[in-house]
Amino acid sequence: MSHQQGDDVDYLEDEHEMEEVDVFIDEFQDIELDGFDSDVNERRGIHLDGFGSDVDEFLDVELSDVESYIDELQETDMNYKIEDISAADVRNGRDIQGIPWERAIITREARRQIRLQEYQNYENIPQSDEISEKECKTTKKDGLYYDFRYNASSVIPTFSHTQLRNMISATSKHDVYLLSHFSLMHWSSLTCVKTEILDLSGHVAPYEKHPESQSEGFTHTEVSTLAVKDKLLVAGGLQGELIVKYLDEPGVCFCSQPTYDDDAITTAIEIKITVSGALHFFASNNDCGVRDFDMETFQLSNHFHLPWPVNHTSVSPDGRLLIVVGDDPGGMLVDSRNGMAFSHLCGHVDYSFASAWHPDGRTFATGNQDKTCRIWDCRNLSKSVTVLKGNLGAIRSISYTSDGRFMAMAESADFVHVFDVKSGYEVEQEIDFFGEISGVSFSPDTESLFIGLRNRTFGSLFEFGRRHNYSYHDAMI
């Protein structure tokens, strides 16, 4: 992966965010707002009279002033907040992001076409998407599997590296964990309450000393990836940090920095019950390593070395195999016990940043910066069996439902595709919006799909609910 950190990463993210804010600045007609300080009004050049609930309803504001405008608005009215959006609001005609398209001088459809033409996909190999496009399957986009349920505008998902987007993890249909700046947060869709789980802006240290742990902990950790399973949360950092917390216990139980390499970024975390029945987590690193930690002993069980920086690793349902992808168009299928390569995966054109196993343990998916997701079958790995195409950017997150019926494929921005696996990936539901995606996660019971959206004005957490067709109800009517 590219080694941008700090200001370089912020620059890349801000560049996309400025493109997103452009929708709300340049294309909305001037309107009258009310309840805002007159000095601020004069500086902004906005006529205020009859202020509504949407902070995005303004024109004539410089791009550099957007964030300060919102800050000043919130400082002026301490009770002000961007309102959450419910399914009832959407049924009544409101946009799922709250964008007032009815006031725009351009339609949503026209803006979508402009966005498709102007968005700059991050590539390590130039024109990789043009090369891969020839193999892509044509799909039907009329599927409807998950209905919009809620937009939690009070929740602000973020990410720390523009190529790493696994920042959302659901543990039930009501509970989801995410990164918000330097905080690891919990959101309950049942109570609509967000709670800080861990503040990483200061000093974090484990409450007990274990082998392989740093008792002194870390300071000002920039989280690059996270995973939550049951009561275990594991976060990885841009300097190779690993922070482990049990959600039902106070404090942090384990801190480790297993590598001090200059390119030590922790790129992915996978929590898994291994063949022996022990709880482990696998950490992928940009130093060409995959590390297997035993959470019963808090020790490093295995360390596998790959020929290229590792961007993502997924463990098979039976715990025996690893999909490993990274800074190479090819991937590998690896034995989880000894790191031996079973097979090389050839087909992608650029670097890969996502992978996921189907629950059947026979098929799996890989996502790439060439804007494709490839489906593979372990029984014949000479070539991928299906190639799925994104619309806008790299495929940076992939997730299957626990029953194997659906697969979510998230692009870097604007689009999440939910494929019907049973149809052979022939039919999909396309969920579209405007903004960079921090991650996607199905709940373990398949009932909810959460999508994190990073955007300075409309950053939020989307919740979608699985649609059910209860035909026996119809038969009784």
C-alpha positions as CSV (number, residue, x, y, z in Angstrom):
1,M,0.0,0.0,0.0
2,S,1.0,3.6,-0.4
3,H,2.9,4.9,2.6
4,Q,1.1,8.2,3.1
5,Q,0.7,9.1,6.7
6,G,-0.1,12.3,8.6
7,D,-0.5,15.3,6.5
8,D,-0.3,13.4,3.2
9,V,-3.2,11.2,4.2
10,D,-5.2,14.2,5.3
11,Y,-4.6,15.8,2.0
12,L,-5.9,12.9,0.0
13,E,-9.0,12.6,2.2
14,D,-9.6,16.4,2.1
15,E,-9.3,16.4,-1.7
16,H,-12.2,14.0,-2.0
17,E,-14.2,15.8,0.7
18,M,-13.9,19.1,-1.1
19,E,-15.3,17.4,-4.2
20,E,-18.2,16.2,-2.1
21,V,-18.8,19.6,-0.5
22,D,-18.9,21.1,-3.9
23,V,-22.3,19.5,-4.3
24,F,-23.7,21.5,-1.4
25,I,-21.9,24.8,-2.2
26,D,-22.0,25.4,-5.9
27,E,-25.3,23.8,-6.8
28,F,-27.8,25.1,-4.2
29,Q,-29.8,28.2,-4.7
30,D,-29.5,31.0,-2.2
31,I,-32.1,30.7,0.6
32,E,-33.0,32.6,3.7
33,L,-31.9,31.4,7.1
34,D,-32.8,32.5,10.6
35,G,-31.4,32.4,14.1
36,F,-27.7,33.1,13.3
37,D,-25.3,35.8,14.5
38,S,-25.4,38.9,12.2
39,D,-21.6,39.4,12.3
40,V,-21.2,35.9,10.9
41,N,-23.9,36.6,8.4
42,E,-22.0,39.6,7.0
43,R,-18.7,37.7,6.8
44,R,-20.4,34.8,5.0
45,G,-22.5,37.0,2.7
46,I,-25.7,35.1,3.5
47,H,-29.1,36.5,4.0
48,L,-30.7,34.9,7.1
49,D,-34.4,34.7,7.7
50,G,-36.4,31.6,8.5
51,F,-33.6,29.1,9.4
52,G,-34.6,25.5,8.9
53,S,-33.1,22.2,10.1
54,D,-30.6,21.7,7.3
55,V,-27.2,23.4,7.7
56,D,-26.4,22.4,4.1
57,E,-28.9,24.9,2.6
58,F,-26.6,27.7,1.7
59,L,-24.7,29.0,-1.3
60,D,-22.0,31.7,-1.7
61,V,-19.6,30.2,0.9
62,E,-16.0,29.6,0.1
63,L,-14.9,25.9,0.2
64,S,-12.4,26.7,2.9
65,D,-15.1,28.2,5.0
66,V,-17.4,25.2,5.1
67,E,-16.1,23.6,8.3
68,S,-15.8,26.9,10.2
69,Y,-19.3,27.9,9.1
70,I,-20.7,24.8,10.6
71,D,-18.6,25.3,13.8
72,E,-19.8,28.8,14.2
73,L,-23.4,27.8,13.7
74,Q,-23.1,25.2,16.4
75,E,-21.3,27.6,18.7
76,T,-24.1,30.2,18.2
77,D,-26.9,27.7,18.9
78,M,-25.6,25.1,21.4
79,N,-28.7,23.0,20.9
80,Y,-28.2,22.9,17.1
81,K,-27.5,19.5,15.5
82,I,-28.0,18.0,12.1
83,E,-31.1,15.9,12.5
84,D,-31.1,12.1,12.1
85,I,-33.2,10.7,9.2
86,S,-35.7,7.9,9.6
87,A,-37.3,5.5,7.1
88,A,-40.5,7.5,7.6
89,D,-38.7,10.7,6.5
90,V,-37.5,9.0,3.4
91,R,-40.9,7.7,2.6
92,N,-42.1,11.3,2.8
93,G,-39.6,12.3,0.1
94,R,-36.5,13.2,2.1
95,D,-33.1,12.3,0.7
96,I,-31.3,9.6,2.8
97,Q,-28.5,12.0,3.4
98,G,-30.8,15.0,4.0
99,I,-29.5,16.8,0.9
100,P,-32.3,19.2,-0.3
101,W,-32.2,18.4,-4.0
102,E,-35.5,20.2,-4.5
103,R,-33.6,23.5,-3.9
104,A,-30.8,22.6,-6.3
105,I,-30.0,24.1,-9.7
106,I,-29.1,20.5,-10.8
107,T,-30.8,17.2,-10.3
108,R,-29.4,14.4,-8.3
109,E,-29.2,12.3,-11.4
110,A,-27.2,15.0,-13.3
111,R,-24.8,15.4,-10.3
112,R,-24.3,11.6,-10.2
113,Q,-23.2,11.7,-13.9
114,I,-20.7,14.5,-13.2
115,R,-19.4,12.6,-10.2
116,L,-18.8,9.5,-12.2
117,Q,-16.8,11.5,-14.7
118,E,-14.8,13.6,-12.3
119,Y,-14.0,11.2,-9.4
120,Q,-10.3,10.3,-9.3
121,N,-9.8,6.6,-8.4
122,Y,-6.6,6.0,-6.4
123,E,-4.4,3.6,-8.4
124,N,-0.9,2.3,-8.1
125,I,-0.9,0.9,-11.6
126,P,-2.3,3.6,-14.1
127,Q,-5.4,2.7,-16.2
128,S,-5.8,-0.6,-14.3
129,D,-9.6,-0.3,-14.4
130,E,-9.6,0.0,-18.2
131,I,-7.7,-3.3,-18.5
132,S,-9.9,-5.2,-16.2
133,E,-13.2,-3.9,-17.6
134,K,-13.2,-6.4,-20.5
135,E,-13.8,-9.4,-18.2
136,C,-16.6,-7.9,-16.0
137,K,-20.0,-9.5,-15.7
138,T,-23.1,-7.5,-16.6
139,T,-25.5,-7.6,-13.7
140,K,-29.2,-6.7,-13.2
141,K,-29.5,-3.8,-10.7
142,D,-33.1,-4.4,-9.7
143,G,-32.5,-6.3,-6.5
144,L,-34.0,-5.0,-3.3
145,Y,-32.7,-6.9,-0.3
146,Y,-32.0,-4.3,2.4
147,D,-34.3,-1.3,3.0
148,F,-33.1,2.0,4.4
149,R,-33.8,2.2,8.1
150,Y,-32.0,5.1,9.7
151,N,-29.3,7.7,9.1
152,A,-27.5,8.5,12.4
153,S,-26.2,12.0,11.6
154,S,-24.8,12.4,15.1
155,V,-22.4,9.6,14.4
156,I,-19.3,10.7,12.5
157,P,-17.3,7.7,11.0
158,T,-13.7,8.5,10.0
159,F,-10.7,6.6,8.7
160,S,-6.9,7.3,9.0
161,H,-5.6,6.1,5.7
162,T,-7.2,6.6,2.3
163,Q,-6.7,3.0,1.2
164,L,-7.9,1.3,4.4
165,R,-11.6,1.3,4.9
166,N,-12.4,-1.5,7.4
167,M,-13.6,0.8,10.2
168,I,-17.1,-0.5,10.8
169,S,-17.9,-3.7,12.8
170,A,-21.4,-4.9,13.8
171,T,-21.9,-7.4,16.7
172,S,-25.7,-7.5,16.5
173,K,-28.5,-5.9,14.5
174,H,-28.5,-3.1,17.0
175,D,-24.8,-2.7,18.0
176,V,-22.1,-1.4,15.8
177,Y,-18.5,-0.2,16.5
178,L,-16.6,2.4,14.5
179,L,-13.7,4.9,14.5
180,S,-14.6,8.6,15.0
181,H,-11.4,10.7,14.9
182,F,-9.4,9.4,17.9
183,S,-12.3,7.6,19.6
184,L,-13.5,4.1,19.2
185,M,-17.3,4.4,19.5
186,H,-20.3,2.2,20.0
187,W,-23.7,3.0,18.5
188,S,-26.9,1.4,19.5
189,S,-29.6,1.6,16.9
190,L,-32.1,0.5,19.5
191,T,-31.6,3.4,21.8
192,C,-30.0,5.8,19.3
193,V,-27.2,6.5,21.8
194,K,-23.5,6.7,20.9
195,T,-20.9,5.8,23.6
196,E,-17.1,6.3,23.6
197,I,-15.4,2.9,24.2
198,L,-11.8,4.1,24.1
199,D,-10.1,7.5,23.7
200,L,-6.9,7.1,21.8
201,S,-5.9,10.7,21.7
202,G,-4.0,10.4,25.0
203,H,-2.1,7.6,26.6
204,V,-3.4,4.1,26.5
205,A,-1.7,1.2,28.4
206,P,-2.7,-2.4,29.3
207,Y,-3.8,-3.0,32.9
208,E,-1.8,-6.2,33.1
209,K,1.6,-7.2,31.9
210,H,1.6,-10.1,29.4
211,P,4.4,-11.6,27.3
212,E,4.7,-9.7,24.0
213,S,2.8,-6.7,25.5
214,Q,4.0,-3.1,25.9
215,S,3.2,-2.3,29.5
216,E,3.8,1.4,28.8
217,G,1.3,1.4,26.0
218,F,0.9,4.0,23.3
219,T,0.1,7.7,22.9
220,H,-1.9,9.5,20.3
221,T,-2.7,6.3,18.3
222,E,-4.0,6.8,14.7
223,V,-6.2,3.7,14.1
224,S,-5.9,2.2,10.6
225,T,-8.2,-0.8,11.0
226,L,-10.4,-2.4,13.6
227,A,-12.4,-5.6,14.2
228,V,-14.9,-6.6,16.9
229,K,-16.2,-10.1,17.6
230,D,-18.5,-10.9,20.5
231,K,-16.8,-9.1,23.4
232,L,-13.3,-8.7,21.9
233,L,-12.2,-5.5,20.1
234,V,-8.9,-5.2,18.3
235,A,-7.6,-2.0,16.8
236,G,-4.5,-1.6,14.6
237,G,-2.5,1.6,14.1
238,L,-0.5,3.5,11.5
239,Q,2.8,2.7,13.3
240,G,2.0,-1.0,13.6
241,E,0.3,-0.8,17.0
242,L,-2.1,-3.4,18.2
243,I,-4.6,-2.5,21.0
244,V,-6.9,-5.2,22.5
245,K,-9.9,-4.6,24.7
246,Y,-12.6,-6.8,26.1
247,L,-15.8,-4.8,25.9
248,D,-17.2,-6.1,29.2
249,E,-14.0,-5.2,31.1
250,P,-12.6,-1.7,31.9
251,G,-9.4,-0.5,30.3
252,V,-7.2,-2.2,27.7
253,C,-5.9,-5.7,28.3
254,F,-3.1,-6.0,25.7
255,C,-0.9,-3.6,23.7
256,S,1.8,-4.7,21.3
257,Q,3.9,-3.2,18.5
258,P,5.3,-6.4,16.9
259,T,7.2,-4.5,14.2
260,Y,9.2,-1.3,14.2
261,D,9.7,-1.3,10.5
262,D,9.3,2.0,8.7
263,D,6.4,0.6,6.8
264,A,4.7,-1.0,9.8
265,I,1.1,0.0,9.2
266,T,-1.4,-2.5,10.5
267,T,-3.6,-2.9,7.5
268,A,-6.3,-5.4,8.6
269,I,-7.5,-7.4,11.6
270,E,-9.4,-10.7,11.5
271,I,-10.7,-12.3,14.7
272,K,-11.2,-16.1,14.4
273,I,-11.8,-19.3,16.3
274,T,-9.0,-21.6,15.1
275,V,-9.0,-25.3,14.3
276,S,-8.0,-26.0,17.9
277,G,-11.0,-24.0,19.2
278,A,-8.8,-21.2,20.6
279,L,-9.6,-17.5,20.0
280,H,-7.0,-15.9,17.8
281,F,-6.6,-12.7,15.8
282,F,-4.6,-12.3,12.6
283,A,-2.9,-8.9,11.9
284,S,-1.8,-7.9,8.4
285,N,1.0,-5.5,8.2
286,N,2.7,-3.3,5.5
287,D,6.1,-4.9,6.5
288,C,5.1,-8.0,4.4
289,G,4.0,-9.9,7.5
290,V,0.9,-11.7,8.8
291,R,0.9,-12.3,12.5
292,D,-1.3,-14.8,14.4
293,F,-1.9,-13.9,18.1
294,D,-3.4,-16.4,20.7
295,M,-5.7,-14.4,22.9
296,E,-5.7,-17.0,25.7
297,T,-1.9,-16.6,26.2
298,F,-1.5,-13.1,24.6
299,Q,1.4,-14.4,22.6
300,L,2.4,-14.4,19.0
301,S,1.7,-17.9,17.7
302,N,2.8,-17.5,14.1
303,H,4.5,-15.0,11.9
304,F,4.3,-15.5,8.1
305,H,6.5,-13.6,5.7
306,L,5.1,-12.6,2.2
307,P,7.0,-11.3,-0.8
308,W,5.0,-8.0,-0.8
309,P,3.3,-5.7,1.7
310,V,0.1,-7.3,3.0
311,N,-3.1,-5.2,2.8
312,H,-5.7,-7.7,3.9
313,T,-6.0,-11.3,5.2
314,S,-9.2,-13.4,5.6
315,V,-9.4,-16.7,7.5
316,S,-11.5,-19.5,6.1
317,P,-14.5,-20.7,8.1
318,D,-12.7,-23.9,9.2
319,G,-9.6,-21.8,10.1
320,R,-7.3,-23.8,7.8
321,L,-6.7,-21.3,5.0
322,L,-5.8,-17.7,4.6
323,I,-6.5,-15.4,1.7
324,V,-3.7,-12.9,1.6
325,V,-3.7,-9.9,-0.8
326,G,-1.4,-6.8,-0.9
327,D,0.9,-4.7,-3.1
328,D,0.9,-7.1,-6.0
329,P,-1.8,-7.9,-8.6
330,G,-1.6,-11.5,-7.5
331,G,-2.9,-12.9,-4.2
332,M,-2.2,-16.1,-2.3
333,L,-4.0,-18.9,-0.7
334,V,-1.9,-19.8,2.4
335,D,-1.9,-22.6,5.0
336,S,-2.8,-21.0,8.3
337,R,-0.6,-23.4,10.3
338,N,2.7,-22.9,8.5
339,G,2.3,-20.1,6.0
340,M,2.9,-22.3,3.0
341,A,1.3,-21.1,-0.2
342,F,-1.3,-23.5,-1.7
343,S,-2.0,-21.4,-4.8
344,H,-1.3,-18.0,-6.4
345,L,-4.3,-15.9,-7.5
346,C,-3.8,-14.3,-10.9
347,G,-6.3,-12.0,-12.6
348,H,-6.3,-8.6,-10.9
349,V,-4.4,-5.8,-12.5
350,D,-3.7,-3.5,-9.5
351,Y,-3.2,-3.9,-5.8
352,S,-5.8,-5.5,-3.6
353,F,-7.2,-4.2,-0.3
354,A,-10.2,-6.5,0.5
355,S,-11.0,-10.1,0.8
356,A,-13.7,-12.3,2.3
357,W,-14.7,-16.0,2.5
358,H,-18.2,-17.3,1.7
359,P,-19.5,-19.3,4.7
360,D,-19.4,-22.5,2.5
361,G,-15.6,-22.4,2.8
362,R,-15.2,-23.2,-1.0
363,T,-15.6,-19.7,-2.5
364,F,-14.1,-16.4,-1.6
365,A,-13.8,-12.8,-3.0
366,T,-11.0,-10.3,-3.5
367,G,-11.4,-6.6,-4.0
368,N,-8.9,-4.4,-6.0
369,Q,-8.0,-0.9,-7.1
370,D,-8.8,-1.9,-10.6
371,K,-12.4,-1.4,-9.6
372,T,-13.2,-5.1,-9.6
373,C,-14.2,-7.8,-7.2
374,R,-13.2,-11.3,-8.3
375,I,-15.0,-14.5,-7.0
376,W,-12.8,-17.6,-6.7
377,D,-13.5,-21.3,-6.2
378,C,-11.0,-23.3,-4.2
379,R,-11.6,-26.3,-6.5
380,N,-10.2,-24.5,-9.5
381,L,-8.0,-21.5,-8.8
382,S,-6.5,-21.2,-12.3
383,K,-8.8,-18.3,-12.9
384,S,-11.6,-16.4,-11.1
385,V,-15.1,-17.6,-11.8
386,T,-16.7,-14.2,-11.8
387,V,-15.5,-10.6,-12.1
388,L,-17.8,-7.9,-10.7
389,K,-17.3,-4.2,-11.7
390,G,-17.6,-1.1,-9.5
391,N,-18.8,2.2,-10.8
392,L,-16.5,4.8,-9.3
393,G,-13.5,3.6,-7.3
394,A,-11.5,0.8,-5.8
395,I,-13.2,-2.1,-4.0
396,R,-12.0,-1.5,-0.5
397,S,-14.3,-3.6,1.7
398,I,-16.2,-6.9,1.1
399,S,-18.5,-8.8,3.5
400,Y,-20.8,-11.9,3.2
401,T,-23.9,-12.4,5.3
402,S,-23.5,-15.3,7.8
403,D,-26.0,-17.4,5.8
404,G,-24.1,-16.8,2.6
405,R,-27.1,-15.4,0.7
406,F,-25.6,-11.9,0.1
407,M,-22.3,-10.2,-0.4
408,A,-21.7,-6.5,0.1
409,M,-19.0,-4.9,-2.0
410,A,-18.1,-1.3,-1.0
411,E,-16.3,1.1,-3.3
412,S,-14.0,3.8,-1.9
413,A,-16.9,6.3,-2.3
414,D,-20.6,6.6,-3.2
415,F,-21.6,3.0,-3.9
416,V,-22.2,-0.2,-1.9
417,H,-23.4,-3.2,-4.0
418,V,-25.3,-6.0,-2.4
419,F,-25.2,-9.1,-4.6
420,D,-27.6,-12.1,-4.5
421,V,-25.1,-14.9,-4.3
422,K,-27.8,-17.5,-5.0
423,S,-28.3,-15.9,-8.4
424,G,-24.7,-16.5,-9.2
425,Y,-24.0,-12.8,-8.6
426,E,-26.3,-12.0,-11.5
427,V,-28.6,-9.6,-9.5
428,E,-27.6,-6.8,-7.2
429,Q,-29.0,-4.0,-5.2
430,E,-27.1,-0.8,-5.7
431,I,-27.0,1.6,-2.7
432,D,-25.8,5.1,-3.7
433,F,-25.1,8.3,-1.9
434,F,-22.3,11.0,-2.0
435,G,-19.3,10.6,0.2
436,E,-16.2,8.5,1.1
437,I,-17.0,5.1,2.7
438,S,-15.3,4.2,6.0
439,G,-16.5,0.6,6.0
440,V,-19.5,-1.8,5.8
441,S,-20.6,-4.6,8.1
442,F,-23.5,-7.0,8.2
443,S,-24.8,-8.0,11.6
444,P,-24.1,-11.6,12.5
445,D,-27.8,-12.5,12.2
446,T,-27.9,-10.8,8.7
447,E,-30.8,-8.5,9.7
448,S,-28.8,-5.2,9.5
449,L,-26.3,-3.7,7.1
450,F,-24.3,-0.7,8.4
451,I,-22.4,1.7,6.2
452,G,-20.0,4.4,7.5
453,L,-19.9,7.7,5.5
454,R,-17.2,10.2,6.0
455,N,-18.1,13.7,4.9
456,R,-17.6,17.1,6.7
457,T,-21.2,18.1,6.2
458,F,-23.1,14.9,5.9
459,G,-20.9,12.3,7.6
460,S,-23.1,9.7,9.2
461,L,-23.8,6.0,9.9
462,F,-26.4,4.4,7.6
463,E,-28.5,1.5,8.8
464,F,-30.3,-0.8,6.4
465,G,-32.6,-3.7,7.4
466,R,-33.0,-7.0,5.6
467,R,-36.3,-7.3,3.6
468,H,-38.4,-10.3,4.2
469,N,-41.2,-11.7,2.1
470,Y,-43.6,-13.5,4.4
471,S,-45.7,-15.2,1.7
472,Y,-47.7,-17.1,4.3
473,H,-49.1,-13.8,5.6
474,D,-50.4,-13.0,2.1
475,A,-52.0,-16.5,1.9
476,M,-54.0,-15.8,5.0
477,I,-55.5,-12.5,3.7
